[in-house]
Amino acid sequence: MNAVVKLLIGLLVVIAGAAWYWYGEVFKAIVGVTSLKALLLILAGSIGFVLIIIGLFVVWVEIEEIKDAIRQKKIRKNEKNKKVKKK
């Protein structure tokens, strides 16, 4: 596909997304809430989930750092023992 066609499709999708929230009152009869309120509800509900994911990522990184520090200590200890044995 040509880059210009992809650009036009992208612009149409952006316009459709903006219209979804601009004319959100139309969907109130169907769903019961406006699309903007639904978006805000999803955003408010996802804050806890995002915090959990960030916390798990931090825990994972720190566990890997602790494992690496233990590995480095073992390597240094083995090198030190090899030097002592050579003397």
N, C-alpha and C positions, 0 to 999 in steps of 0.2 A: 504494500500500500504506500502511496505517496505521503511524504511528510506533511504536506499541506492538508491532505484529507484527514490525517490523524489529528492535526491541529484543530480543524473545524469540528471534528467529532468531540474532541476534548472540550472545546468552548461550548458546544451544545449541551454536554453533560453538566458543565459548571452552571450554565444558565438554568437548566432543568432543576438542579439541586437548589439554587437560589430561589427559584419559583416555588419549590416545595415548601420552603419556610415563609416566603413572602405571602403566598396565598394559602397559608395553613388553616385558615378559618373554614375553608371548603371541606377539609377532611374531618372537622369536628363532628359533623352529622354522621359520618361513617364510623369513626373510631371512638369518639367520645371526648377527645382532647385535641387541641391544636398540635400541629407537627412541631412547632417551636417548644411547646411545653413538654412534649414527648422527648425531644432532644435534651432539654434541660434535666428531665427526670433520669434519662440514661446516663448523662454526665455525672449527675449527683450520685447515682447508684454505683458507678464504676470507680469512684475515688478510693473506696476501701480495697477493691480488687487490685488497683494499681499500687497501692501502698504495700499490699501483701507481696506482689511480684517484685517490687523494688527491694523489700526486706529480705526475701528469699535470695535474690541476686547478691546482696551484700553479704549474707551469711555464707553463701557458696564461695564467694571470692575470698573471704577471711579464712574459711576452712582450708582452701587450697594454699593460702599463704602459710598457715600453721603447718600443713603437711610438708611444704617446701622447706620451712625452717627446720623441721625435724630431720628431713633428708640431709640438709646441709650439715647439721650437727653430726650425724652419723658418718658422713663422708670425712669431715674434719677429724673425727675421733679415729677412724680407720687410717687416715694418713699419719696421724700422730703415732698410732701404734706401730705402723710400718717403720717409721723413723727410729723409734725406740728399739725395735727388734734388730735393725741393721747395725746399731752401735754395739 
